[in-house]
Amino acid sequence: MTQGHTITIERDGRHVRVVHGGHVLAESDRALVLRETGCPVRYYLPPEDVRLDLLTPSDTHTHCPFKGTASYWSLPDAPDLVWAYPDPKPDVAEIKNHLCFYEVEVS
């Protein structure tokens, strides 16, 4: 990490739920919480807890100098709704293949 930029990842036992258009896209009690300087808290969910059958892989890829290259998935009415890092940088290896949504409910 560069000076002044930190990323922490920890397990979170809270219930995380993702709903879009009336469909539950994900539910997990095994989320990883990623906190990154200057960014909102993000919840990364194991793929087993995500309805991958409802999502379509996107051609979008973005690069983060701290996490690596992200791949995205979409719904018909929600492009690039979810992303994952299939080959993250070593400092954030825990999030490998975990999926992250822009909007989640946490309880």
C-alpha positions, 0 to 999 in steps of 0.5 A: 500500500502507498503511504496514507492508503490502507485496506483492511479485510475482516470476516463479518458475521452479520447477515448481508442480503442483496435484492434487486427488482424484487429478486434476492441476488445474494444472502450470506453470513460469511461476508468479508468486509473491505475498508479502503481509504477514501472508499465506502465499506464494501462487502465481498460475498463467497460465490456460493452465496450469490445467485450467479444463475441470474447474472450475465458476465460483462465485458467490463474490466477495471483496474485498481492499483491496490486490488488488481483487475476486476471482472463484472456481471450484469442484470438486463436492467442493471449493467455491471451490478457486481464485480470480483477480483479473480486474481487480486494482488497479494495484499488482498488475496482473501477477496479472490473470487468473492463478489461485491455489489454496490448496494447491500442490506446488512443486519 
